[in-house]
Amino acid sequence: MSDDNRPATVADVHEIAEAMPHVTVEWGSGDNPVYQVGRKSFVFFRNPRPDAFDPETGERYPDVIVFWVESQGDKEALVQDESTPFFTTPHFNGHPSVLLRASRIHELTRGELAEIIQDAWLSRASARRAADWRAANQVEP
């Protein structure tokens, strides 16, 4: 099985995000990493918050990862597709991002996760950095 086809892990989030060009890591509350390009966050790990909770127990999710997306259409496609583990909360209405519980990351392949992270990076990188990355990786805009 190729590496891209195996189930994704939280370690893959860190590895893929850190491998994108011009990335810096800031540390948020609770020592959670915030991956940035040009001082703009594109992937970050949240502390438990009241907007993301188990509907049966009321317990706050302790393992939410936030990924920026290019557009509201991209967000809706991810959260409305029941085959994906992505979700959103009212707190993120109008915000170009999707949420994923780390406990469900294995539902994605490493390749799918890489695409999500690359798209998150592209949505936040400067036009020049995005164009350079696309050219170097032979990716169409």
The first five atom37 places (N, CA, C, CB, O) and aatype in JSON, in Angstrom:
{
  "aatype": [12, 15, 3, 3, 2, 1, 14, 0, 16, 19, 0, 3, 19, 8, 6, 9, 0, 6, 0, 12, 14, 8, 19, 16, 19, 6, 17, 7, 15, 7, 3, 2, 14, 19, 18, 5, 19, 7, 1, 11, 15, 13, 19, 13, 13, 1, 2, 14, 1, 14, 3, 0, 13, 3, 14, 6, 16, 7, 6, 1, 18, 14, 3, 19, 9, 19, 13, 17, 19, 6, 15, 5, 7, 3, 11, 6, 0, 10, 19, 5, 3, 6, 15, 16, 14, 13, 13, 16, 16, 14, 8, 13, 2, 7, 8, 14, 15, 19, 10, 10, 1, 0, 15, 1, 9, 8, 6, 10, 16, 1, 7, 6, 10, 0, 6, 9, 9, 5, 3, 0, 17, 10, 15, 1, 0, 15, 0, 1, 1, 0, 0, 3, 17, 1, 0, 0, 2, 5, 19, 6, 14],
  "atom_mask": [
    [1, 1, 1, 1, 1],
    [1, 1, 1, 1, 1],
    [1, 1, 1, 1, 1],
    [1, 1, 1, 1, 1],
    [1, 1, 1, 1, 1],
    [1, 1, 1, 1, 1],
    [1, 1, 1, 1, 1],
    [1, 1, 1, 1, 1],
    [1, 1, 1, 1, 1],
    [1, 1, 1, 1, 1],
    [1, 1, 1, 1, 1],
    [1, 1, 1, 1, 1],
    [1, 1, 1, 1, 1],
    [1, 1, 1, 1, 1],
    [1, 1, 1, 1, 1],
    [1, 1, 1, 1, 1],
    [1, 1, 1, 1, 1],
    [1, 1, 1, 1, 1],
    [1, 1, 1, 1, 1],
    [1, 1, 1, 1, 1],
    [1, 1, 1, 1, 1],
    [1, 1, 1, 1, 1],
    [1, 1, 1, 1, 1],
    [1, 1, 1, 1, 1],
    [1, 1, 1, 1, 1],
    [1, 1, 1, 1, 1],
    [1, 1, 1, 1, 1],
    [1, 1, 1, 0, 1],
    [1, 1, 1, 1, 1],
    [1, 1, 1, 0, 1],
    [1, 1, 1, 1, 1],
    [1, 1, 1, 1, 1],
    [1, 1, 1, 1, 1],
    [1, 1, 1, 1, 1],
    [1, 1, 1, 1, 1],
    [1, 1, 1, 1, 1],
    [1, 1, 1, 1, 1],
    [1, 1, 1, 0, 1],
    [1, 1, 1, 1, 1],
    [1, 1, 1, 1, 1],
    [1, 1, 1, 1, 1],
    [1, 1, 1, 1, 1],
    [1, 1, 1, 1, 1],
    [1, 1, 1, 1, 1],
    [1, 1, 1, 1, 1],
    [1, 1, 1, 1, 1],
    [1, 1, 1, 1, 1],
    [1, 1, 1, 1, 1],
    [1, 1, 1, 1, 1],
    [1, 1, 1, 1, 1],
    [1, 1, 1, 1, 1],
    [1, 1, 1, 1, 1],
    [1, 1, 1, 1, 1],
    [1, 1, 1, 1, 1],
    [1, 1, 1, 1, 1],
    [1, 1, 1, 1, 1],
    [1, 1, 1, 1, 1],
    [1, 1, 1, 0, 1],
    [1, 1, 1, 1, 1],
    [1, 1, 1, 1, 1],
    [1, 1, 1, 1, 1],
    [1, 1, 1, 1, 1],
    [1, 1, 1, 1, 1],
    [1, 1, 1, 1, 1],
    [1, 1, 1, 1, 1],
    [1, 1, 1, 1, 1],
    [1, 1, 1, 1, 1],
    [1, 1, 1, 1, 1],
    [1, 1, 1, 1, 1],
    [1, 1, 1, 1, 1],
    [1, 1, 1, 1, 1],
    [1, 1, 1, 1, 1],
    [1, 1, 1, 0, 1],
    [1, 1, 1, 1, 1],
    [1, 1, 1, 1, 1],
    [1, 1, 1, 1, 1],
    [1, 1, 1, 1, 1],
    [1, 1, 1, 1, 1],
    [1, 1, 1, 1, 1],
    [1, 1, 1, 1, 1],
    [1, 1, 1, 1, 1],
    [1, 1, 1, 1, 1],
    [1, 1, 1, 1, 1],
    [1, 1, 1, 1, 1],
    [1, 1, 1, 1, 1],
    [1, 1, 1, 1, 1],
    [1, 1, 1, 1, 1],
    [1, 1, 1, 1, 1],
    [1, 1, 1, 1, 1],
    [1, 1, 1, 1, 1],
    [1, 1, 1, 1, 1],
    [1, 1, 1, 1, 1],
    [1, 1, 1, 1, 1],
    [1, 1, 1, 0, 1],
    [1, 1, 1, 1, 1],
    [1, 1, 1, 1, 1],
    [1, 1, 1, 1, 1],
    [1, 1, 1, 1, 1],
    [1, 1, 1, 1, 1],
    [1, 1, 1, 1, 1],
    [1, 1, 1, 1, 1],
    [1, 1, 1, 1, 1],
    [1, 1, 1, 1, 1],
    [1, 1, 1, 1, 1],
    [1, 1, 1, 1, 1],
    [1, 1, 1, 1, 1],
    [1, 1, 1, 1, 1],
    [1, 1, 1, 1, 1],
    [1, 1, 1, 1, 1],
    [1, 1, 1, 1, 1],
    [1, 1, 1, 0, 1],
    [1, 1, 1, 1, 1],
    [1, 1, 1, 1, 1],
    [1, 1, 1, 1, 1],
    [1, 1, 1, 1, 1],
    [1, 1, 1, 1, 1],
    [1, 1, 1, 1, 1],
    [1, 1, 1, 1, 1],
    [1, 1, 1, 1, 1],
    [1, 1, 1, 1, 1],
    [1, 1, 1, 1, 1],
    [1, 1, 1, 1, 1],
    [1, 1, 1, 1, 1],
    [1, 1, 1, 1, 1],
    [1, 1, 1, 1, 1],
    [1, 1, 1, 1, 1],
    [1, 1, 1, 1, 1],
    [1, 1, 1, 1, 1],
    [1, 1, 1, 1, 1],
    [1, 1, 1, 1, 1],
    [1, 1, 1, 1, 1],
    [1, 1, 1, 1, 1],
    [1, 1, 1, 1, 1],
    [1, 1, 1, 1, 1],
    [1, 1, 1, 1, 1],
    [1, 1, 1, 1, 1],
    [1, 1, 1, 1, 1],
    [1, 1, 1, 1, 1],
    [1, 1, 1, 1, 1],
    [1, 1, 1, 1, 1],
    [1, 1, 1, 1, 1]
  ],
  "atom_positions": [
    [[0.86, -1.17, 0.0], [0.0, 0.0, 0.0], [0.91, 1.23, 0.0], [-0.98, 0.0, 1.23], [1.85, 1.33, 0.79]],
    [[0.6, 2.18, -0.89], [1.41, 3.4, -0.91], [1.11, 4.23, 0.33], [1.15, 4.22, -2.2], [0.04, 4.12, 0.93]],
    [[2.06, 5.06, 0.68], [1.91, 5.9, 1.87], [0.67, 6.8, 1.77], [3.17, 6.76, 2.07], [0.01, 7.05, 2.77]],
    [[0.36, 7.27, 0.55], [-0.79, 8.16, 0.38], [-2.13, 7.46, 0.62], [-0.78, 8.74, -1.01], [-3.13, 8.12, 0.91]],
    [[-2.15, 6.14, 0.52], [-3.4, 5.41, 0.67], [-3.65, 4.87, 2.07], [-3.43, 4.28, -0.29], [-4.72, 4.33, 2.35]],
    [[-2.69, 5.02, 2.95], [-2.88, 4.52, 4.31], [-3.73, 5.52, 5.11], [-1.52, 4.28, 5.02], [-3.82, 6.68, 4.72]],
    [[-4.33, 5.1, 6.2], [-5.11, 6.03, 7.03], [-4.22, 7.16, 7.57], [-5.78, 5.27, 8.21], [-3.08, 6.94, 7.96]],
    [[-4.78, 8.36, 7.57], [-4.06, 9.54, 8.06], [-3.95, 9.49, 9.58], [-4.78, 10.83, 7.63], [-4.74, 8.85, 10.26]],
    [[-2.93, 10.19, 10.09], [-2.7, 10.3, 11.53], [-2.5, 11.77, 11.89], [-1.48, 9.46, 11.97], [-2.28, 12.61, 11.02]],
    [[-2.58, 12.06, 13.17], [-2.3, 13.42, 13.64], [-0.86, 13.79, 13.33], [-2.59, 13.56, 15.15], [-0.57, 14.94, 13.0]],
    [[0.05, 12.84, 13.45], [1.45, 13.12, 13.11], [1.59, 13.58, 11.66], [2.32, 11.86, 13.35], [2.44, 14.41, 11.35]],
    [[0.74, 13.05, 10.78], [0.75, 13.49, 9.37], [0.38, 14.96, 9.25], [-0.21, 12.63, 8.54], [0.94, 15.67, 8.41]],
    [[-0.55, 15.44, 10.07], [-0.93, 16.85, 10.02], [0.31, 17.69, 10.25], [-2.03, 17.18, 11.09], [0.59, 18.61, 9.48]],
    [[1.06, 17.38, 11.29], [2.26, 18.15, 11.62], [3.3, 18.05, 10.51], [2.85, 17.66, 12.94], [3.87, 19.05, 10.09]],
    [[3.54, 16.84, 10.04], [4.55, 16.61, 9.01], [4.21, 17.35, 7.72], [4.71, 15.12, 8.74], [5.07, 18.03, 7.14]],
    [[2.99, 17.23, 7.26], [2.59, 17.85, 6.0], [2.58, 19.38, 6.12], [1.21, 17.34, 5.56], [3.09, 20.08, 5.25]],
    [[1.99, 19.88, 7.2], [1.92, 21.34, 7.38], [3.31, 21.95, 7.48], [1.1, 21.69, 8.65], [3.59, 22.98, 6.86]],
    [[4.19, 21.32, 8.25], [5.56, 21.85, 8.4], [6.35, 21.8, 7.11], [6.29, 21.08, 9.48], [7.28, 22.58, 6.93]],
    [[6.0, 20.88, 6.21], [6.73, 20.72, 4.95], [6.34, 21.75, 3.9], [6.51, 19.34, 4.4], [7.05, 21.91, 2.9]],
    [[5.23, 22.44, 4.1], [4.83, 23.47, 3.13], [5.83, 24.63, 3.22], [3.35, 23.97, 3.39], [6.38, 24.88, 4.3]],
    [[6.07, 25.33, 2.12], [7.07, 26.4, 2.14], [6.64, 27.61, 2.98], [7.37, 26.85, 0.73], [5.45, 27.92, 3.1]],
    [[7.62, 28.26, 3.55], [7.43, 29.52, 4.28], [6.53, 29.36, 5.51], [6.84, 30.58, 3.36], [5.87, 30.32, 5.92]],
    [[6.5, 28.17, 6.09], [5.62, 27.92, 7.24], [6.36, 28.25, 8.53], [5.14, 26.44, 7.26], [7.53, 27.93, 8.72]],
    [[5.62, 28.9, 9.41], [6.09, 29.11, 10.78], [5.06, 28.46, 11.7], [6.28, 30.64, 11.1], [3.9, 28.28, 11.34]],
    [[5.52, 28.12, 12.89], [4.63, 27.53, 13.88], [4.59, 28.46, 15.08], [5.1, 26.1, 14.3], [5.61, 28.77, 15.69]],
    [[3.4, 28.9, 15.4], [3.16, 29.67, 16.62], [2.54, 28.7, 17.61], [2.22, 30.93, 16.36], [2.07, 27.63, 17.23]],
    [[2.54, 29.08, 18.86], [1.95, 28.21, 19.87], [0.78, 28.93, 20.51], [3.0, 27.79, 20.94], [0.94, 29.97, 21.15]],
    [[-0.39, 28.35, 20.34], [-1.6, 28.93, 20.9], [-1.78, 28.52, 22.35], [0.0, 0.0, 0.0], [-0.88, 27.96, 22.97]],
    [[-2.94, 28.82, 22.86], [-3.23, 28.45, 24.25], [-3.19, 26.94, 24.38], [-4.61, 29.01, 24.7], [-3.55, 26.21, 23.45]],
    [[-2.77, 26.48, 25.52], [-2.65, 25.05, 25.75], [-1.5, 24.43, 24.98], [0.0, 0.0, 0.0], [-1.45, 23.21, 24.79]],
    [[-0.57, 25.26, 24.53], [0.57, 24.79, 23.73], [0.15, 24.06, 22.47], [1.44, 23.89, 24.56], [0.82, 23.12, 22.03]],
    [[-0.95, 24.49, 21.89], [-1.4, 23.91, 20.63], [-0.7, 24.61, 19.46], [-2.93, 24.03, 20.49], [-0.61, 25.83, 19.44]],
    [[-0.21, 23.82, 18.48], [0.46, 24.44, 17.34], [-0.53, 25.14, 16.41], [1.24, 23.39, 16.58], [-1.65, 24.67, 16.19]],
    [[-0.07, 26.27, 15.88], [-0.81, 27.03, 14.89], [0.13, 27.18, 13.7], [-1.3, 28.44, 15.45], [1.14, 27.88, 13.79]],
    [[-0.19, 26.55, 12.59], [0.65, 26.61, 11.39], [0.24, 27.82, 10.57], [0.53, 25.3, 10.55], [-0.94, 28.03, 10.28]],
    [[1.25, 28.63, 10.2], [1.0, 29.88, 9.51], [1.89, 30.0, 8.27], [1.23, 31.06, 10.44], [2.98, 29.44, 8.2]],
    [[1.38, 30.75, 7.31], [2.16, 31.18, 6.16], [1.93, 32.67, 6.03], [1.75, 30.4, 4.84], [0.79, 33.13, 5.94]],
    [[3.01, 33.44, 6.02], [2.88, 34.89, 5.96], [2.08, 35.44, 7.12], [0.0, 0.0, 0.0], [1.32, 36.39, 6.95]],
    [[2.25, 34.86, 8.29], [1.57, 35.26, 9.53], [0.05, 35.03, 9.47], [1.84, 36.72, 9.81], [-0.7, 35.6, 10.26]],
    [[-0.39, 34.19, 8.55], [-1.81, 33.84, 8.44], [-1.96, 32.35, 8.75], [-2.39, 34.17, 7.01], [-1.3, 31.51, 8.14]],
    [[-2.81, 32.03, 9.7], [-3.04, 30.64, 10.1], [-3.71, 29.87, 8.97], [-3.89, 30.56, 11.38], [-4.59, 30.4, 8.28]],
    [[-3.29, 28.61, 8.78], [-3.99, 27.77, 7.82], [-4.41, 26.43, 8.42], [-3.1, 27.52, 6.61], [-5.34, 25.79, 7.91]],
    [[-3.76, 25.98, 9.49], [-4.16, 24.8, 10.25], [-3.84, 25.08, 11.71], [-3.43, 23.49, 9.73], [-2.75, 25.55, 12.04]],
    [[-4.81, 24.78, 12.58], [-4.5, 24.91, 14.01], [-5.33, 23.95, 14.83], [-4.73, 26.33, 14.49], [-6.39, 23.48, 14.42]],
    [[-4.81, 23.66, 16.01], [-5.43, 22.75, 16.95], [-6.12, 23.59, 18.02], [-4.38, 21.76, 17.58], [-5.52, 24.51, 18.58]],
    [[-7.38, 23.28, 18.31], [-8.17, 24.05, 19.27], [-8.18, 23.4, 20.64], [-9.59, 24.23, 18.77], [-8.05, 22.18, 20.77]],
    [[-8.34, 24.24, 21.65], [-8.67, 23.75, 22.98], [-10.15, 23.39, 22.99], [-8.33, 24.82, 24.09], [-10.89, 23.86, 22.12]],
    [[-10.6, 22.59, 23.93], [-12.04, 22.31, 24.01], [-12.82, 23.62, 24.15], [-12.34, 21.37, 25.2], [-12.51, 24.47, 24.99]],
    [[-13.85, 23.75, 23.33], [-14.66, 24.97, 23.32], [-16.13, 24.6, 23.4], [-14.38, 25.82, 22.06], [-16.5, 23.49, 23.01]],
    [[-16.98, 25.5, 23.89], [-18.39, 25.17, 24.07], [-19.16, 24.93, 22.77], [-19.06, 26.27, 24.83], [-20.24, 24.34, 22.79]],
    [[-18.62, 25.36, 21.63], [-19.35, 25.19, 20.37], [-19.16, 23.81, 19.75], [-18.92, 26.24, 19.39], [-19.93, 23.44, 18.87]],
    [[-18.17, 23.03, 20.19], [-17.91, 21.71, 19.6], [-17.98, 20.68, 20.72], [-16.52, 21.66, 18.87], [-17.06, 20.55, 21.53]],
    [[-19.1, 19.94, 20.74], [-19.34, 19.02, 21.86], [-20.09, 17.79, 21.41], [-20.11, 19.72, 22.97], [-20.74, 17.77, 20.36]],
    [[-19.99, 16.75, 22.23], [-20.7, 15.51, 21.99], [-22.18, 15.74, 22.28], [-20.12, 14.34, 22.86], [-22.52, 16.1, 23.4]],
    [[-23.05, 15.56, 21.3], [-24.48, 15.83, 21.53], [-25.13, 14.91, 22.56], [-25.22, 15.71, 20.24], [-26.15, 15.27, 23.15]],
    [[-24.55, 13.75, 22.8], [-25.14, 12.82, 23.77], [-24.7, 13.13, 25.2], [-24.75, 11.39, 23.42], [-25.51, 13.05, 26.12]],
    [[-23.44, 13.5, 25.38], [-22.92, 13.7, 26.74], [-22.74, 15.16, 27.12], [-21.6, 13.0, 26.88], [-22.67, 15.5, 28.3]],
    [[-22.69, 16.03, 26.11], [-22.42, 17.44, 26.37], [-20.95, 17.75, 26.59], [0.0, 0.0, 0.0], [-20.57, 18.91, 26.76]],
    [[-20.11, 16.72, 26.57], [-18.66, 16.9, 26.76], [-18.07, 17.65, 25.57], [-17.95, 15.53, 26.95], [-18.38, 17.35, 24.42]],
    [[-17.23, 18.62, 25.87], [-16.54, 19.36, 24.8], [-15.52, 18.44, 24.12], [-15.85, 20.63, 25.35], [-14.83, 17.67, 24.78]],
    [[-15.45, 18.55, 22.79], [-14.45, 17.77, 22.06], [-13.06, 18.3, 22.39], [-14.72, 17.81, 20.53], [-12.81, 19.49, 22.24]],
    [[-12.15, 17.43, 22.83], [-10.81, 17.88, 23.19], [-9.81, 17.84, 22.03], [-10.28, 17.03, 24.3], [-8.64, 18.17, 22.21]],
    [[-10.27, 17.45, 20.84], [-9.33, 17.12, 19.77], [-9.69, 17.73, 18.41], [-9.25, 15.63, 19.63], [-9.55, 17.07, 17.39]],
    [[-10.15, 18.97, 18.4], [-10.59, 19.6, 17.15], [-9.43, 20.28, 16.45], [-11.71, 20.62, 17.43], [-8.66, 21.03, 17.04]],
    [[-9.32, 19.98, 15.15], [-8.32, 20.6, 14.28], [-9.09, 21.46, 13.28], [-7.42, 19.51, 13.56], [-10.09, 21.03, 12.72]],
    [[-8.6, 22.69, 13.05], [-9.25, 23.62, 12.12], [-8.38, 23.74, 10.87], [-9.46, 25.02, 12.78], [-7.17, 23.92, 10.95]],
    [[-9.04, 23.62, 9.7], [-8.38, 23.76, 8.41], [-9.07, 24.89, 7.63], [-8.42, 22.42, 7.6], [-10.29, 24.87, 7.47]],
    [[-8.31, 25.86, 7.16], [-8.87, 26.9, 6.31], [-9.23, 26.3, 4.96], [-7.88, 28.08, 6.14], [-8.61, 25.33, 4.52]],
    [[-10.24, 26.86, 4.31], [-10.64, 26.46, 2.97], [-10.69, 27.7, 2.08], [-12.02, 25.74, 2.98], [-10.72, 28.83, 2.58]],
    [[-10.69, 27.48, 0.79], [-10.65, 28.58, -0.17], [-11.93, 29.4, -0.2], [-10.38, 28.04, -1.55], [-11.9, 30.62, -0.33]],
    [[-13.08, 28.72, -0.07], [-14.34, 29.43, -0.24], [-15.46, 28.77, 0.57], [-14.73, 29.48, -1.73], [-15.31, 27.66, 1.07]],
    [[-16.56, 29.48, 0.67], [-17.73, 28.93, 1.34], [-18.23, 27.69, 0.6], [-18.85, 30.0, 1.42], [-18.72, 26.74, 1.22]],
    [[-18.11, 27.7, -0.73], [-18.51, 26.53, -1.52], [-17.68, 25.3, -1.18], [0.0, 0.0, 0.0], [-18.2, 24.19, -1.08]],
    [[-16.36, 25.51, -1.01], [-15.49, 24.4, -0.62], [-15.86, 23.88, 0.76], [-14.01, 24.85, -0.64], [-15.9, 22.67, 1.0]],
    [[-16.15, 24.81, 1.66], [-16.54, 24.42, 3.01], [-17.82, 23.59, 2.98], [-16.74, 25.68, 3.89], [-17.89, 22.51, 3.57]],
    [[-18.83, 24.09, 2.28], [-20.1, 23.37, 2.21], [-19.94, 21.99, 1.59], [-21.12, 24.18, 1.41], [-20.57, 21.03, 2.04]],
    [[-19.1, 21.89, 0.56], [-18.89, 20.59, -0.08], [-18.32, 19.59, 0.92], [-17.95, 20.72, -1.29], [-18.72, 18.43, 0.93]],
    [[-17.39, 20.03, 1.75], [-16.77, 19.12, 2.73], [-17.71, 18.76, 3.87], [-15.52, 19.75, 3.29], [-17.81, 17.6, 4.25]],
    [[-18.41, 19.75, 4.42], [-19.23, 19.45, 5.6], [-20.56, 18.8, 5.24], [-19.5, 20.72, 6.39], [-21.16, 18.11, 6.07]],
    [[-21.04, 18.99, 4.01], [-22.31, 18.38, 3.62], [-22.14, 16.97, 3.08], [-22.99, 19.23, 2.6], [-23.11, 16.21, 2.99]],
    [[-20.92, 16.61, 2.7], [-20.65, 15.27, 2.19], [-20.53, 14.32, 3.37], [-19.35, 15.24, 1.32], [-19.55, 14.36, 4.11]],
    [[-21.52, 13.47, 3.55], [-21.55, 12.58, 4.72], [-20.43, 11.54, 4.72], [-22.88, 11.89, 4.79], [-20.21, 10.86, 5.72]],
    [[-19.73, 11.42, 3.59], [-18.62, 10.46, 3.55], [-17.34, 11.04, 4.15], [-18.35, 10.02, 2.11], [-16.35, 10.33, 4.32]],
    [[-17.36, 12.34, 4.48], [-16.17, 12.94, 5.1], [-16.42, 13.16, 6.6], [-15.8, 14.28, 4.41], [-17.57, 13.29, 7.02]],
    [[-15.35, 13.19, 7.39], [-15.51, 13.44, 8.83], [-15.49, 14.93, 9.19], [-14.41, 12.73, 9.58], [-15.45, 15.27, 10.38]],
    [[-15.52, 15.81, 8.21], [-15.47, 17.24, 8.49], [-16.81, 17.76, 8.99], [-15.05, 18.01, 7.24], [-17.87, 17.24, 8.64]],
    [[-16.74, 18.79, 9.82], [-17.95, 19.41, 10.34], [-17.69, 20.88, 10.59], [-18.43, 18.71, 11.64], [-16.57, 21.37, 10.41]],
    [[-18.71, 21.58, 11.01], [-18.6, 22.98, 11.4], [-19.52, 23.2, 12.58], [-18.94, 23.94, 10.2], [-20.28, 22.31, 12.97]],
    [[-19.47, 24.38, 13.15], [-20.36, 24.76, 14.25], [-20.87, 26.16, 13.96], [-19.63, 24.68, 15.65], [-20.29, 26.86, 13.13]],
    [[-21.92, 26.6, 14.63], [-22.41, 27.96, 14.41], [-21.34, 29.03, 14.66], [-23.6, 28.22, 15.31], [-21.37, 30.1, 14.04]],
    [[-20.4, 28.75, 15.55], [-19.3, 29.7, 15.81], [-18.52, 30.0, 14.53], [-18.35, 29.14, 16.9], [-17.97, 31.1, 14.39]],
    [[-18.47, 29.05, 13.62], [-17.7, 29.19, 12.38], [-18.57, 29.57, 11.18], [-16.97, 27.92, 12.08], [-18.09, 29.51, 10.05]],
    [[-19.83, 29.96, 11.41], [-20.67, 30.43, 10.31], [-19.99, 31.62, 9.64], [-22.09, 30.82, 10.81], [-19.58, 32.57, 10.31]],
    [[-19.88, 31.56, 8.32], [-19.26, 32.64, 7.58], [-17.74, 32.64, 7.62], [0.0, 0.0, 0.0], [-17.1, 33.49, 7.01]],
    [[-17.15, 31.7, 8.34], [-15.68, 31.6, 8.44], [-15.2, 30.54, 7.46], [-15.23, 31.26, 9.91], [-15.75, 29.44, 7.44]],
    [[-14.18, 30.84, 6.67], [-13.72, 29.87, 5.66], [-12.85, 28.76, 6.25], [-12.95, 30.59, 4.58], [-11.65, 28.7, 6.01]],
    [[-13.47, 27.9, 7.02], [-12.73, 26.79, 7.61], [-13.67, 25.62, 7.9], [-12.02, 27.24, 8.9], [-14.88, 25.78, 7.99]],
    [[-13.05, 24.46, 8.04], [-13.78, 23.25, 8.43], [-13.07, 22.66, 9.65], [-13.85, 22.21, 7.26], [-11.89, 22.92, 9.88]],
    [[-13.81, 21.87, 10.41], [-13.29, 21.26, 11.61], [-13.21, 19.74, 11.42], [-14.17, 21.61, 12.84], [-13.96, 19.15, 10.65]],
    [[-12.27, 19.15, 12.14], [-12.09, 17.7, 12.1], [-11.63, 17.25, 13.47], [-11.07, 17.27, 10.99], [-10.7, 17.82, 14.04]],
    [[-12.27, 16.24, 14.0], [-11.8, 15.66, 15.27], [-10.61, 14.76, 14.98], [-12.94, 14.87, 16.01], [-10.65, 13.94, 14.06]],
    [[-9.55, 14.89, 15.76], [-8.37, 14.04, 15.59], [-8.75, 12.56, 15.72], [-7.29, 14.41, 16.63], [-8.14, 11.71, 15.08]],
    [[-9.74, 12.27, 16.53], [-10.16, 10.88, 16.71], [-10.81, 10.29, 15.46], [-11.14, 10.79, 17.87], [-11.03, 9.08, 15.39]],
    [[-11.1, 11.12, 14.48], [-11.69, 10.64, 13.22], [-10.76, 10.81, 12.03], [-13.0, 11.36, 12.96], [-11.15, 10.54, 10.89]],
    [[-9.53, 11.27, 12.27], [-8.62, 11.56, 11.17], [-8.31, 10.32, 10.32], [-7.33, 12.15, 11.71], [-8.03, 10.43, 9.13]],
    [[-8.37, 9.15, 10.95], [-8.1, 7.9, 10.23], [-9.13, 7.61, 9.14], [-8.08, 6.75, 11.21], [-8.91, 6.74, 8.3]],
    [[-10.24, 8.35, 9.13], [-11.25, 8.17, 8.09], [-10.79, 8.78, 6.77], [-12.56, 8.8, 8.52], [-11.39, 8.53, 5.72]],
    [[-9.72, 9.57, 6.82], [-9.09, 10.12, 5.62], [-7.85, 9.32, 5.31], [-8.75, 11.63, 5.8], [-7.23, 8.74, 6.2]],
    [[-7.47, 9.28, 4.04], [-6.16, 8.74, 3.71], [-5.14, 9.85, 3.89], [-6.13, 8.17, 2.24], [-5.48, 11.03, 3.96]],
    [[-3.88, 9.46, 3.97], [-2.83, 10.46, 4.08], [-2.86, 11.39, 2.86], [-1.43, 9.78, 4.22], [-2.63, 12.59, 2.98]],
    [[-3.14, 10.84, 1.69], [-3.23, 11.64, 0.48], [-4.36, 12.66, 0.54], [0.0, 0.0, 0.0], [-4.19, 13.81, 0.13]],
    [[-5.51, 12.25, 1.05], [-6.63, 13.18, 1.2], [-6.28, 14.29, 2.19], [-7.9, 12.44, 1.66], [-6.58, 15.46, 1.96]],
    [[-5.66, 13.9, 3.3], [-5.25, 14.9, 4.29], [-4.24, 15.87, 3.7], [-4.65, 14.21, 5.54], [-4.33, 17.08, 3.93]],
    [[-3.29, 15.36, 2.93], [-2.3, 16.24, 2.3], [-2.98, 17.25, 1.39], [-1.27, 15.4, 1.49], [-2.6, 18.42, 1.37]],
    [[-3.98, 16.81, 0.64], [-4.71, 17.73, -0.25], [-5.43, 18.82, 0.56], [-5.72, 16.95, -1.11], [-5.42, 19.99, 0.17]],
    [[-6.05, 18.44, 1.66], [-6.74, 19.41, 2.51], [-5.76, 20.43, 3.07], [-7.48, 18.69, 3.68], [-6.04, 21.63, 3.06]],
    [[-4.61, 19.97, 3.53], [-3.61, 20.88, 4.1], [-3.0, 21.76, 3.02], [-2.5, 20.09, 4.82], [-2.79, 22.96, 3.24]],
    [[-2.71, 21.19, 1.87], [-2.17, 22.0, 0.77], [-3.18, 23.07, 0.34], [-1.81, 21.1, -0.43], [-2.81, 24.21, 0.1]],
    [[-4.44, 22.69, 0.25], [-5.48, 23.67, -0.1], [-5.6, 24.75, 0.98], [-6.84, 22.97, -0.3], [-5.81, 25.92, 0.66]],
    [[-5.47, 24.35, 2.25], [-5.52, 25.33, 3.34], [-4.36, 26.31, 3.2], [-5.45, 24.61, 4.73], [-4.55, 27.52, 3.31]],
    [[-3.17, 25.79, 2.94], [-1.99, 26.64, 2.75], [-2.2, 27.59, 1.57], [-0.73, 25.77, 2.52], [-1.93, 28.79, 1.68]],
    [[-2.68, 27.04, 0.46], [-2.91, 27.87, -0.74], [-3.94, 28.97, -0.48], [-3.38, 26.99, -1.91], [-3.83, 30.07, -1.03]],
    [[-4.92, 28.69, 0.36], [-5.97, 29.69, 0.64], [-5.44, 30.86, 1.45], [-7.13, 29.04, 1.37], [-6.06, 31.92, 1.48]],
    [[-4.31, 30.68, 2.11], [-3.77, 31.72, 2.99], [-2.44, 32.31, 2.5], [-3.58, 31.15, 4.38], [-2.04, 33.39, 2.95]],
    [[-1.76, 31.62, 1.61], [-0.47, 32.1, 1.1], [-0.68, 33.3, 0.18], [0.27, 30.97, 0.36], [-1.75, 33.47, -0.4]],
    [[0.36, 34.11, 0.04], [0.29, 35.23, -0.9], [0.14, 34.67, -2.32], [1.56, 36.13, -0.79], [0.48, 33.51, -2.57]],
    [[-0.35, 35.48, -3.22], [-0.55, 35.04, -4.61], [0.77, 34.56, -5.21], [-1.14, 36.19, -5.46], [0.8, 33.56, -5.93]],
    [[1.85, 35.26, -4.92], [3.16, 34.87, -5.47], [3.61, 33.52, -4.92], [4.22, 35.94, -5.17], [4.04, 32.66, -5.68]],
    [[3.52, 33.34, -3.6], [3.91, 32.05, -3.01], [3.04, 30.92, -3.54], [3.82, 32.11, -1.48], [3.55, 29.83, -3.83]],
    [[1.75, 31.17, -3.67], [0.85, 30.13, -4.18], [1.2, 29.79, -5.62], [-0.62, 30.6, -4.09], [1.23, 28.62, -5.99]],
    [[1.47, 30.81, -6.44], [1.83, 30.57, -7.85], [3.15, 29.8, -7.94], [1.94, 31.91, -8.62], [3.27, 28.88, -8.74]],
    [[4.13, 30.17, -7.12], [5.41, 29.47, -7.12], [5.23, 28.01, -6.71], [6.41, 30.17, -6.17], [5.82, 27.12, -7.33]],
    [[4.4, 27.76, -5.67], [4.18, 26.39, -5.22], [3.47, 25.58, -6.3], [3.36, 26.39, -3.92], [3.83, 24.43, -6.57]],
    [[2.45, 26.18, -6.91], [1.72, 25.46, -7.97], [2.65, 25.12, -9.13], [0.53, 26.31, -8.48], [2.59, 24.01, -9.66]],
    [[3.5, 26.06, -9.53], [4.43, 25.81, -10.64], [5.41, 24.71, -10.27], [5.19, 27.1, -11.01], [5.66, 23.81, -11.08]],
    [[5.96, 24.76, -9.08], [6.93, 23.76, -8.65], [6.31, 22.37, -8.53], [7.54, 24.17, -7.32], [7.0, 21.37, -8.71]],
    [[5.02, 22.32, -8.22], [4.34, 21.04, -8.03], [3.44, 20.67, -9.19], [3.54, 21.08, -6.76], [2.7, 19.68, -9.12]],
    [[3.51, 21.46, -10.24], [2.72, 21.23, -11.46], [1.23, 21.03, -11.14], [3.26, 20.0, -12.23], [0.59, 20.07, -11.58]],
    [[0.71, 21.98, -10.35], [-0.69, 21.97, -9.94], [-1.4, 23.13, -10.63], [-0.83, 22.06, -8.38], [-0.93, 24.26, -10.59]],
    [[-2.53, 22.84, -11.24], [-3.32, 23.89, -11.9], [-4.0, 24.78, -10.85], [-4.38, 23.26, -12.85], [-4.43, 24.3, -9.8]],
    [[-4.09, 26.08, -11.15], [-4.8, 26.98, -10.21], [-6.3, 26.72, -10.19], [-4.55, 28.45, -10.59], [-7.04, 27.38, -9.46]]
  ]
}
